[in-house]
């Protein structure tokens, strides 16, 4: 998943999972430090994370 080039600046997407997506978020952040992450739901059966493309630092 290459959100760094496909997610426009300021746009968001919601990532939904059955388990904590922390490892996926960390991998995405390592590839693109301009991505921000905010947990919307924290289990136990449903996890949602909002991924936002932020302006470059």
mmCIF file as Biopython writes it, N, C-alpha, C and O atoms, coordinates in Angstrom:
data_model
#
loop_
_atom_site.group_PDB
_atom_site.id
_atom_site.type_symbol
_atom_site.label_atom_id
_atom_site.label_alt_id
_atom_site.label_comp_id
_atom_site.label_asym_id
_atom_site.label_entity_id
_atom_site.label_seq_id
_atom_site.pdbx_PDB_ins_code
_atom_site.Cartn_x
_atom_site.Cartn_y
_atom_site.Cartn_z
_atom_site.occupancy
_atom_site.B_iso_or_equiv
_atom_site.auth_seq_id
_atom_site.auth_asym_id
_atom_site.pdbx_PDB_model_num
ATOM 1   N N  . UNK A ? 1  ? 0.853   -1.174 0.000  1.0 0.0 1  A 1 
ATOM 2   C CA . UNK A ? 1  ? 0.000   0.000  0.000  1.0 0.0 1  A 1 
ATOM 3   C C  . UNK A ? 1  ? 0.891   1.227  0.000  1.0 0.0 1  A 1 
ATOM 4   O O  . UNK A ? 1  ? 1.683   1.413  0.923  1.0 0.0 1  A 1 
ATOM 5   N N  . UNK A ? 2  ? 0.779   2.044  -0.992 1.0 0.0 2  A 1 
ATOM 6   C CA . UNK A ? 2  ? 1.641   3.214  -1.131 1.0 0.0 2  A 1 
ATOM 7   C C  . UNK A ? 2  ? 0.817   4.477  -0.935 1.0 0.0 2  A 1 
ATOM 8   O O  . UNK A ? 2  ? 0.564   5.206  -1.893 1.0 0.0 2  A 1 
ATOM 9   N N  . UNK A ? 3  ? 0.395   4.744  0.299  1.0 0.0 3  A 1 
ATOM 10  C CA . UNK A ? 3  ? -0.443  5.922  0.549  1.0 0.0 3  A 1 
ATOM 11  C C  . UNK A ? 3  ? 0.330   7.216  0.378  1.0 0.0 3  A 1 
ATOM 12  O O  . UNK A ? 3  ? -0.267  8.270  0.161  1.0 0.0 3  A 1 
ATOM 13  N N  . UNK A ? 4  ? 1.652   7.151  0.473  1.0 0.0 4  A 1 
ATOM 14  C CA . UNK A ? 4  ? 2.448   8.364  0.360  1.0 0.0 4  A 1 
ATOM 15  C C  . UNK A ? 4  ? 2.304   9.053  -0.980 1.0 0.0 4  A 1 
ATOM 16  O O  . UNK A ? 4  ? 2.405   10.277 -1.056 1.0 0.0 4  A 1 
ATOM 17  N N  . UNK A ? 5  ? 2.071   8.302  -2.029 1.0 0.0 5  A 1 
ATOM 18  C CA . UNK A ? 5  ? 1.940   8.918  -3.342 1.0 0.0 5  A 1 
ATOM 19  C C  . UNK A ? 5  ? 0.502   8.963  -3.823 1.0 0.0 5  A 1 
ATOM 20  O O  . UNK A ? 5  ? 0.203   9.673  -4.783 1.0 0.0 5  A 1 
ATOM 21  N N  . UNK A ? 6  ? -0.394  8.228  -3.187 1.0 0.0 6  A 1 
ATOM 22  C CA . UNK A ? 6  ? -1.768  8.192  -3.672 1.0 0.0 6  A 1 
ATOM 23  C C  . UNK A ? 6  ? -2.746  8.963  -2.798 1.0 0.0 6  A 1 
ATOM 24  O O  . UNK A ? 6  ? -3.849  9.269  -3.250 1.0 0.0 6  A 1 
ATOM 25  N N  . UNK A ? 7  ? -2.379  9.284  -1.568 1.0 0.0 7  A 1 
ATOM 26  C CA . UNK A ? 7  ? -3.255  10.032 -0.676 1.0 0.0 7  A 1 
ATOM 27  C C  . UNK A ? 7  ? -2.878  11.507 -0.778 1.0 0.0 7  A 1 
ATOM 28  O O  . UNK A ? 7  ? -1.797  11.894 -0.337 1.0 0.0 7  A 1 
ATOM 29  N N  . UNK A ? 8  ? -3.755  12.339 -1.354 1.0 0.0 8  A 1 
ATOM 30  C CA . UNK A ? 8  ? -3.429  13.755 -1.528 1.0 0.0 8  A 1 
ATOM 31  C C  . UNK A ? 8  ? -3.277  14.484 -0.194 1.0 0.0 8  A 1 
ATOM 32  O O  . UNK A ? 8  ? -3.826  14.058 0.821  1.0 0.0 8  A 1 
ATOM 33  N N  . UNK A ? 9  ? -2.550  15.551 -0.207 1.0 0.0 9  A 1 
ATOM 34  C CA . UNK A ? 9  ? -2.319  16.382 0.970  1.0 0.0 9  A 1 
ATOM 35  C C  . UNK A ? 9  ? -3.639  16.782 1.614  1.0 0.0 9  A 1 
ATOM 36  O O  . UNK A ? 9  ? -4.531  17.294 0.939  1.0 0.0 9  A 1 
ATOM 37  N N  . UNK A ? 10 ? -3.763  16.551 2.909  1.0 0.0 10 A 1 
ATOM 38  C CA . UNK A ? 10 ? -4.967  16.907 3.643  1.0 0.0 10 A 1 
ATOM 39  C C  . UNK A ? 10 ? -6.079  15.881 3.579  1.0 0.0 10 A 1 
ATOM 40  O O  . UNK A ? 10 ? -7.039  15.964 4.345  1.0 0.0 10 A 1 
ATOM 41  N N  . UNK A ? 11 ? -5.972  14.923 2.686  1.0 0.0 11 A 1 
ATOM 42  C CA . UNK A ? 11 ? -7.003  13.890 2.569  1.0 0.0 11 A 1 
ATOM 43  C C  . UNK A ? 11 ? -6.824  12.854 3.670  1.0 0.0 11 A 1 
ATOM 44  O O  . UNK A ? 11 ? -5.744  12.711 4.242  1.0 0.0 11 A 1 
ATOM 45  N N  . UNK A ? 12 ? -7.902  12.139 3.951  1.0 0.0 12 A 1 
ATOM 46  C CA . UNK A ? 12 ? -7.898  11.121 4.998  1.0 0.0 12 A 1 
ATOM 47  C C  . UNK A ? 12 ? -8.487  9.827  4.480  1.0 0.0 12 A 1 
ATOM 48  O O  . UNK A ? 12 ? -9.259  9.808  3.521  1.0 0.0 12 A 1 
ATOM 49  N N  . UNK A ? 13 ? -8.106  8.748  5.136  1.0 0.0 13 A 1 
ATOM 50  C CA . UNK A ? 13 ? -8.770  7.467  4.906  1.0 0.0 13 A 1 
ATOM 51  C C  . UNK A ? 13 ? -8.891  6.786  6.256  1.0 0.0 13 A 1 
ATOM 52  O O  . UNK A ? 13 ? -8.070  7.001  7.148  1.0 0.0 13 A 1 
ATOM 53  N N  . UNK A ? 14 ? -9.914  5.969  6.398  1.0 0.0 14 A 1 
ATOM 54  C CA . UNK A ? 14 ? -10.106 5.206  7.622  1.0 0.0 14 A 1 
ATOM 55  C C  . UNK A ? 14 ? -9.690  3.770  7.369  1.0 0.0 14 A 1 
ATOM 56  O O  . UNK A ? 14 ? -10.171 3.121  6.441  1.0 0.0 14 A 1 
ATOM 57  N N  . UNK A ? 15 ? -8.799  3.292  8.199  1.0 0.0 15 A 1 
ATOM 58  C CA . UNK A ? 15 ? -8.317  1.926  8.144  1.0 0.0 15 A 1 
ATOM 59  C C  . UNK A ? 15 ? -9.092  1.127  9.183  1.0 0.0 15 A 1 
ATOM 60  O O  . UNK A ? 15 ? -9.096  1.488  10.360 1.0 0.0 15 A 1 
ATOM 61  N N  . UNK A ? 16 ? -9.746  0.051  8.768  1.0 0.0 16 A 1 
ATOM 62  C CA . UNK A ? 16 ? -10.536 -0.789 9.676  1.0 0.0 16 A 1 
ATOM 63  C C  . UNK A ? 16 ? -9.893  -2.166 9.760  1.0 0.0 16 A 1 
ATOM 64  O O  . UNK A ? 16 ? -9.462  -2.726 8.752  1.0 0.0 16 A 1 
ATOM 65  N N  . UNK A ? 17 ? -9.833  -2.710 10.987 1.0 0.0 17 A 1 
ATOM 66  C CA . UNK A ? 17 ? -9.212  -4.018 11.190 1.0 0.0 17 A 1 
ATOM 67  C C  . UNK A ? 17 ? -9.859  -4.728 12.371 1.0 0.0 17 A 1 
ATOM 68  O O  . UNK A ? 17 ? -10.516 -4.107 13.206 1.0 0.0 17 A 1 
ATOM 69  N N  . UNK A ? 18 ? -9.659  -6.038 12.424 1.0 0.0 18 A 1 
ATOM 70  C CA . UNK A ? 18 ? -10.173 -6.834 13.546 1.0 0.0 18 A 1 
ATOM 71  C C  . UNK A ? 18 ? -9.171  -6.915 14.687 1.0 0.0 18 A 1 
ATOM 72  O O  . UNK A ? 18 ? -9.528  -7.288 15.805 1.0 0.0 18 A 1 
ATOM 73  N N  . UNK A ? 19 ? -7.915  -6.565 14.409 1.0 0.0 19 A 1 
ATOM 74  C CA . UNK A ? 19 ? -6.870  -6.540 15.430 1.0 0.0 19 A 1 
ATOM 75  C C  . UNK A ? 19 ? -6.167  -5.188 15.370 1.0 0.0 19 A 1 
ATOM 76  O O  . UNK A ? 19 ? -6.321  -4.444 14.401 1.0 0.0 19 A 1 
ATOM 77  N N  . UNK A ? 20 ? -5.405  -4.880 16.394 1.0 0.0 20 A 1 
ATOM 78  C CA . UNK A ? 20 ? -4.714  -3.595 16.464 1.0 0.0 20 A 1 
ATOM 79  C C  . UNK A ? 20 ? -3.782  -3.431 15.259 1.0 0.0 20 A 1 
ATOM 80  O O  . UNK A ? 20 ? -2.876  -4.244 15.073 1.0 0.0 20 A 1 
ATOM 81  N N  . UNK A ? 21 ? -3.988  -2.397 14.439 1.0 0.0 21 A 1 
ATOM 82  C CA . UNK A ? 21 ? -3.169  -2.196 13.246 1.0 0.0 21 A 1 
ATOM 83  C C  . UNK A ? 21 ? -1.885  -1.410 13.520 1.0 0.0 21 A 1 
ATOM 84  O O  . UNK A ? 21 ? -1.343  -0.790 12.605 1.0 0.0 21 A 1 
ATOM 85  N N  . UNK A ? 22 ? -1.393  -1.425 14.753 1.0 0.0 22 A 1 
ATOM 86  C CA . UNK A ? 22 ? -0.209  -0.639 15.110 1.0 0.0 22 A 1 
ATOM 87  C C  . UNK A ? 22 ? 0.997   -0.961 14.226 1.0 0.0 22 A 1 
ATOM 88  O O  . UNK A ? 22 ? 1.713   -0.052 13.806 1.0 0.0 22 A 1 
ATOM 89  N N  . UNK A ? 23 ? 1.226   -2.236 13.942 1.0 0.0 23 A 1 
ATOM 90  C CA . UNK A ? 23 ? 2.377   -2.618 13.117 1.0 0.0 23 A 1 
ATOM 91  C C  . UNK A ? 23 ? 2.242   -2.064 11.697 1.0 0.0 23 A 1 
ATOM 92  O O  . UNK A ? 23 ? 3.224   -1.604 11.114 1.0 0.0 23 A 1 
ATOM 93  N N  . UNK A ? 24 ? 1.048   -2.107 11.149 1.0 0.0 24 A 1 
ATOM 94  C CA . UNK A ? 24 ? 0.817   -1.556 9.814  1.0 0.0 24 A 1 
ATOM 95  C C  . UNK A ? 24 ? 1.024   -0.044 9.822  1.0 0.0 24 A 1 
ATOM 96  O O  . UNK A ? 24 ? 1.642   0.503  8.910  1.0 0.0 24 A 1 
ATOM 97  N N  . UNK A ? 25 ? 0.516   0.622  10.836 1.0 0.0 25 A 1 
ATOM 98  C CA . UNK A ? 25 ? 0.691   2.077  10.943 1.0 0.0 25 A 1 
ATOM 99  C C  . UNK A ? 25 ? 2.171   2.435  11.050 1.0 0.0 25 A 1 
ATOM 100 O O  . UNK A ? 25 ? 2.626   3.397  10.431 1.0 0.0 25 A 1 
ATOM 101 N N  . UNK A ? 26 ? 2.917   1.664  11.830 1.0 0.0 26 A 1 
ATOM 102 C CA . UNK A ? 26 ? 4.350   1.912  11.973 1.0 0.0 26 A 1 
ATOM 103 C C  . UNK A ? 26 ? 5.076   1.721  10.647 1.0 0.0 26 A 1 
ATOM 104 O O  . UNK A ? 26 ? 5.970   2.498  10.311 1.0 0.0 26 A 1 
ATOM 105 N N  . UNK A ? 27 ? 4.699   0.699  9.898  1.0 0.0 27 A 1 
ATOM 106 C CA . UNK A ? 27 ? 5.330   0.454  8.598  1.0 0.0 27 A 1 
ATOM 107 C C  . UNK A ? 27 ? 5.016   1.582  7.624  1.0 0.0 27 A 1 
ATOM 108 O O  . UNK A ? 27 ? 5.895   2.028  6.886  1.0 0.0 27 A 1 
ATOM 109 N N  . UNK A ? 28 ? 3.772   2.046  7.616  1.0 0.0 28 A 1 
ATOM 110 C CA . UNK A ? 28 ? 3.402   3.157  6.741  1.0 0.0 28 A 1 
ATOM 111 C C  . UNK A ? 28 ? 4.139   4.427  7.141  1.0 0.0 28 A 1 
ATOM 112 O O  . UNK A ? 28 ? 4.618   5.164  6.279  1.0 0.0 28 A 1 
ATOM 113 N N  . UNK A ? 29 ? 4.235   4.689  8.443  1.0 0.0 29 A 1 
ATOM 114 C CA . UNK A ? 29 ? 4.923   5.884  8.929  1.0 0.0 29 A 1 
ATOM 115 C C  . UNK A ? 29 ? 6.410   5.844  8.592  1.0 0.0 29 A 1 
ATOM 116 O O  . UNK A ? 29 ? 7.009   6.878  8.300  1.0 0.0 29 A 1 
ATOM 117 N N  . UNK A ? 30 ? 7.004   4.659  8.633  1.0 0.0 30 A 1 
ATOM 118 C CA . UNK A ? 30 ? 8.418   4.523  8.288  1.0 0.0 30 A 1 
ATOM 119 C C  . UNK A ? 30 ? 8.656   4.862  6.822  1.0 0.0 30 A 1 
ATOM 120 O O  . UNK A ? 30 ? 9.706   5.397  6.468  1.0 0.0 30 A 1 
ATOM 121 N N  . UNK A ? 31 ? 7.689   4.552  5.976  1.0 0.0 31 A 1 
ATOM 122 C CA . UNK A ? 31 ? 7.818   4.840  4.552  1.0 0.0 31 A 1 
ATOM 123 C C  . UNK A ? 31 ? 7.467   6.267  4.186  1.0 0.0 31 A 1 
ATOM 124 O O  . UNK A ? 31 ? 7.898   6.768  3.148  1.0 0.0 31 A 1 
ATOM 125 N N  . UNK A ? 32 ? 6.686   6.925  5.030  1.0 0.0 32 A 1 
ATOM 126 C CA . UNK A ? 32 ? 6.270   8.301  4.747  1.0 0.0 32 A 1 
ATOM 127 C C  . UNK A ? 32 ? 5.987   9.026  6.060  1.0 0.0 32 A 1 
ATOM 128 O O  . UNK A ? 32 ? 4.902   8.874  6.621  1.0 0.0 32 A 1 
ATOM 129 N N  . UNK A ? 33 ? 6.939   9.809  6.557  1.0 0.0 33 A 1 
ATOM 130 C CA . UNK A ? 33 ? 6.760   10.505 7.834  1.0 0.0 33 A 1 
ATOM 131 C C  . UNK A ? 33 ? 5.690   11.597 7.799  1.0 0.0 33 A 1 
ATOM 132 O O  . UNK A ? 33 ? 5.372   12.167 8.843  1.0 0.0 33 A 1 
ATOM 133 N N  . UNK A ? 34 ? 5.133   11.901 6.640  1.0 0.0 34 A 1 
ATOM 134 C CA . UNK A ? 34 ? 4.087   12.923 6.536  1.0 0.0 34 A 1 
ATOM 135 C C  . UNK A ? 34 ? 2.688   12.353 6.750  1.0 0.0 34 A 1 
ATOM 136 O O  . UNK A ? 34 ? 1.699   13.074 6.614  1.0 0.0 34 A 1 
ATOM 137 N N  . UNK A ? 35 ? 2.598   11.077 7.082  1.0 0.0 35 A 1 
ATOM 138 C CA . UNK A ? 35 ? 1.306   10.480 7.395  1.0 0.0 35 A 1 
ATOM 139 C C  . UNK A ? 35 ? 1.051   10.602 8.895  1.0 0.0 35 A 1 
ATOM 140 O O  . UNK A ? 35 ? 1.942   10.358 9.708  1.0 0.0 35 A 1 
ATOM 141 N N  . UNK A ? 36 ? -0.175  10.982 9.250  1.0 0.0 36 A 1 
ATOM 142 C CA . UNK A ? 36 ? -0.576  11.054 10.647 1.0 0.0 36 A 1 
ATOM 143 C C  . UNK A ? 36 ? -1.602  9.980  10.935 1.0 0.0 36 A 1 
ATOM 144 O O  . UNK A ? 36 ? -2.348  9.574  10.044 1.0 0.0 36 A 1 
ATOM 145 N N  . UNK A ? 37 ? -1.645  9.516  12.178 1.0 0.0 37 A 1 
ATOM 146 C CA . UNK A ? 37 ? -2.524  8.418  12.567 1.0 0.0 37 A 1 
ATOM 147 C C  . UNK A ? 37 ? -3.289  8.792  13.824 1.0 0.0 37 A 1 
ATOM 148 O O  . UNK A ? 37 ? -2.708  9.306  14.780 1.0 0.0 37 A 1 
ATOM 149 N N  . UNK A ? 38 ? -4.600  8.534  13.826 1.0 0.0 38 A 1 
ATOM 150 C CA . UNK A ? 38 ? -5.438  8.786  14.994 1.0 0.0 38 A 1 
ATOM 151 C C  . UNK A ? 38 ? -6.387  7.608  15.166 1.0 0.0 38 A 1 
ATOM 152 O O  . UNK A ? 38 ? -7.154  7.280  14.260 1.0 0.0 38 A 1 
ATOM 153 N N  . UNK A ? 39 ? -6.332  6.980  16.325 1.0 0.0 39 A 1 
ATOM 154 C CA . UNK A ? 39 ? -7.240  5.862  16.606 1.0 0.0 39 A 1 
ATOM 155 C C  . UNK A ? 39 ? -8.647  6.393  16.844 1.0 0.0 39 A 1 
ATOM 156 O O  . UNK A ? 39 ? -8.847  7.311  17.639 1.0 0.0 39 A 1 
ATOM 157 N N  . UNK A ? 40 ? -9.618  5.811  16.150 1.0 0.0 40 A 1 
ATOM 158 C CA . UNK A ? 40 ? -11.025 6.172  16.300 1.0 0.0 40 A 1 
ATOM 159 C C  . UNK A ? 40 ? -11.761 5.148  17.152 1.0 0.0 40 A 1 
ATOM 160 O O  . UNK A ? 40 ? -12.637 5.512  17.936 1.0 0.0 40 A 1 
ATOM 161 N N  . UNK A ? 41 ? -11.418 3.871  17.009 1.0 0.0 41 A 1 
ATOM 162 C CA . UNK A ? 41 ? -11.952 2.771  17.816 1.0 0.0 41 A 1 
ATOM 163 C C  . UNK A ? 41 ? -10.782 1.885  18.209 1.0 0.0 41 A 1 
ATOM 164 O O  . UNK A ? 41 ? -9.896  1.618  17.397 1.0 0.0 41 A 1 
ATOM 165 N N  . UNK A ? 42 ? -10.781 1.431  19.457 1.0 0.0 42 A 1 
ATOM 166 C CA . UNK A ? 42 ? -9.667  0.624  19.973 1.0 0.0 42 A 1 
ATOM 167 C C  . UNK A ? 42 ? -10.139 -0.713 20.520 1.0 0.0 42 A 1 
ATOM 168 O O  . UNK A ? 42 ? -10.023 -0.975 21.717 1.0 0.0 42 A 1 
ATOM 169 N N  . UNK A ? 43 ? -10.671 -1.558 19.646 1.0 0.0 43 A 1 
ATOM 170 C CA . UNK A ? 43 ? -11.005 -2.929 19.989 1.0 0.0 43 A 1 
ATOM 171 C C  . UNK A ? 43 ? -12.115 -3.072 21.017 1.0 0.0 43 A 1 
ATOM 172 O O  . UNK A ? 43 ? -12.748 -2.083 21.388 1.0 0.0 43 A 1 
ATOM 173 N N  . UNK A ? 44 ? -12.352 -4.271 21.472 1.0 0.0 44 A 1 
ATOM 174 C CA . UNK A ? 44 ? -11.527 -5.450 21.194 1.0 0.0 44 A 1 
ATOM 175 C C  . UNK A ? 44 ? -11.841 -6.123 19.859 1.0 0.0 44 A 1 
ATOM 176 O O  . UNK A ? 44 ? -11.003 -6.854 19.330 1.0 0.0 44 A 1 
ATOM 177 N N  . UNK A ? 45 ? -13.029 -5.889 19.308 1.0 0.0 45 A 1 
ATOM 178 C CA . UNK A ? 45 ? -13.409 -6.562 18.059 1.0 0.0 45 A 1 
ATOM 179 C C  . UNK A ? 45 ? -13.250 -5.696 16.822 1.0 0.0 45 A 1 
ATOM 180 O O  . UNK A ? 45 ? -13.231 -6.209 15.703 1.0 0.0 45 A 1 
ATOM 181 N N  . UNK A ? 46 ? -13.137 -4.407 17.010 1.0 0.0 46 A 1 
ATOM 182 C CA . UNK A ? 46 ? -13.072 -3.490 15.871 1.0 0.0 46 A 1 
ATOM 183 C C  . UNK A ? 46 ? -12.066 -2.390 16.179 1.0 0.0 46 A 1 
ATOM 184 O O  . UNK A ? 46 ? -12.115 -1.751 17.230 1.0 0.0 46 A 1 
ATOM 185 N N  . UNK A ? 47 ? -11.167 -2.191 15.249 1.0 0.0 47 A 1 
ATOM 186 C CA . UNK A ? 47 ? -10.157 -1.139 15.352 1.0 0.0 47 A 1 
ATOM 187 C C  . UNK A ? 47 ? -10.291 -0.247 14.131 1.0 0.0 47 A 1 
ATOM 188 O O  . UNK A ? 47 ? -10.388 -0.738 13.006 1.0 0.0 47 A 1 
ATOM 189 N N  . UNK A ? 48 ? -10.298 1.055  14.347 1.0 0.0 48 A 1 
ATOM 190 C CA . UNK A ? 48 ? -10.327 2.002  13.232 1.0 0.0 48 A 1 
ATOM 191 C C  . UNK A ? 48 ? -9.276  3.073  13.480 1.0 0.0 48 A 1 
ATOM 192 O O  . UNK A ? 48 ? -9.157  3.613  14.580 1.0 0.0 48 A 1 
ATOM 193 N N  . UNK A ? 49 ? -8.523  3.363  12.435 1.0 0.0 49 A 1 
ATOM 194 C CA . UNK A ? 49 ? -7.484  4.383  12.498 1.0 0.0 49 A 1 
ATOM 195 C C  . UNK A ? 49 ? -7.683  5.330  11.328 1.0 0.0 49 A 1 
ATOM 196 O O  . UNK A ? 49 ? -7.836  4.894  10.188 1.0 0.0 49 A 1 
ATOM 197 N N  . UNK A ? 50 ? -7.680  6.621  11.608 1.0 0.0 50 A 1 
ATOM 198 C CA . UNK A ? 50 ? -7.742  7.621  10.537 1.0 0.0 50 A 1 
ATOM 199 C C  . UNK A ? 50 ? -6.313  7.952  10.126 1.0 0.0 50 A 1 
ATOM 200 O O  . UNK A ? 50 ? -5.487  8.336  10.954 1.0 0.0 50 A 1 
ATOM 201 N N  . UNK A ? 51 ? -6.036  7.798  8.841  1.0 0.0 51 A 1 
ATOM 202 C CA . UNK A ? 51 ? -4.727  8.111  8.274  1.0 0.0 51 A 1 
ATOM 203 C C  . UNK A ? 51 ? -4.877  9.410  7.493  1.0 0.0 51 A 1 
ATOM 204 O O  . UNK A ? 51 ? -5.745  9.524  6.627  1.0 0.0 51 A 1 
ATOM 205 N N  . UNK A ? 52 ? -4.029  10.387 7.799  1.0 0.0 52 A 1 
ATOM 206 C CA . UNK A ? 52 ? -4.106  11.699 7.158  1.0 0.0 52 A 1 
ATOM 207 C C  . UNK A ? 52 ? -2.754  12.058 6.562  1.0 0.0 52 A 1 
ATOM 208 O O  . UNK A ? 52 ? -1.716  11.869 7.195  1.0 0.0 52 A 1 
ATOM 209 N N  . UNK A ? 53 ? -2.774  12.569 5.358  1.0 0.0 53 A 1 
ATOM 210 C CA . UNK A ? 53 ? -1.547  13.064 4.717  1.0 0.0 53 A 1 
ATOM 211 C C  . UNK A ? 53 ? -1.353  14.505 5.158  1.0 0.0 53 A 1 
ATOM 212 O O  . UNK A ? 53 ? -2.173  15.367 4.843  1.0 0.0 53 A 1 
ATOM 213 N N  . UNK A ? 54 ? -0.273  14.772 5.887  1.0 0.0 54 A 1 
ATOM 214 C CA . UNK A ? 54 ? 0.022   16.106 6.420  1.0 0.0 54 A 1 
ATOM 215 C C  . UNK A ? 54 ? 1.035   16.820 5.535  1.0 0.0 54 A 1 
ATOM 216 O O  . UNK A ? 54 ? 1.748   16.185 4.759  1.0 0.0 54 A 1 
ATOM 217 N N  . UNK A ? 55 ? 1.095   18.143 5.656  1.0 0.0 55 A 1 
ATOM 218 C CA . UNK A ? 55 ? 2.124   18.882 4.912  1.0 0.0 55 A 1 
ATOM 219 C C  . UNK A ? 55 ? 3.517   18.411 5.327  1.0 0.0 55 A 1 
ATOM 220 O O  . UNK A ? 55 ? 3.730   18.043 6.482  1.0 0.0 55 A 1 
ATOM 221 N N  . UNK A ? 56 ? 4.449   18.421 4.402  1.0 0.0 56 A 1 
ATOM 222 C CA . UNK A ? 56 ? 5.818   18.013 4.700  1.0 0.0 56 A 1 
ATOM 223 C C  . UNK A ? 56 ? 6.448   18.890 5.762  1.0 0.0 56 A 1 
ATOM 224 O O  . UNK A ? 56 ? 6.132   20.072 5.897  1.0 0.0 56 A 1 
ATOM 225 N N  . UNK A ? 57 ? 7.341   18.279 6.507  1.0 0.0 57 A 1 
ATOM 226 C CA . UNK A ? 57 ? 8.011   19.023 7.587  1.0 0.0 57 A 1 
ATOM 227 C C  . UNK A ? 57 ? 9.233   19.729 7.107  1.0 0.0 57 A 1 
ATOM 228 O O  . UNK A ? 57 ? 9.908   20.397 7.889  1.0 0.0 57 A 1 
#
